[in-house]
Amino acid sequence: VQLQASGGGLVQAGGSQRLSCAASGRTLSMGWFRQAPGKEREFVAAIMLTGRTTYYADSVKDRFTISRDNAMNTLYLQMNSLKPEDTAVYYCAAAKSLTIHSQDYDYWGQGTLVTVSS
């Protein structure tokens, strides 16, 4: 499976941005991770195949929403009330089960940069 993330860009603090991740085939659970400059990659959100169950990092809960369109093989991350500390390269990934651990993801997209200005 190949994953292609898109939708990054420059946004002002308090603004919104939506990321997309197009998959070349059917995927099971999917997730978003991010890596800020000088920091390790961290979990952001994950969603199972049916979309009924989602996980969020505490830092983005109530601000970000993960969703998927299985007919289009596309994953989304709606980001609202963005903060400068949300600045990072955002990666989408696919796994066999719903998990927050990056080592459990088998496929990764190339990343898309989100920059939040203060």
HULIN-V765292 format. One record per run of one state. SS is the DSSP state (H for helix, E for strand, - for the rest). FROM is the first residue (numbers start at 1). TO is the last residue. If there is no record, write none. Layout:
SS/FROM/TO + SS/FROM/TO
//
This chain:
-/1/2 + E/3/6 + -/7/8 + E/9/12 + -/13/16 + E/17/23 + -/24/28 + E/29/35 + -/36/41 + E/42/47 + -/48/53 + E/54/56 + -/57/63 + E/64/69 + -/70/73 + E/74/79 + -/80/83 + H/84/86 + -/87/87 + E/88/95 + -/96/101 + H/102/104 + E/105/108 + -/109/111 + E/112/117 + -/118/118
//
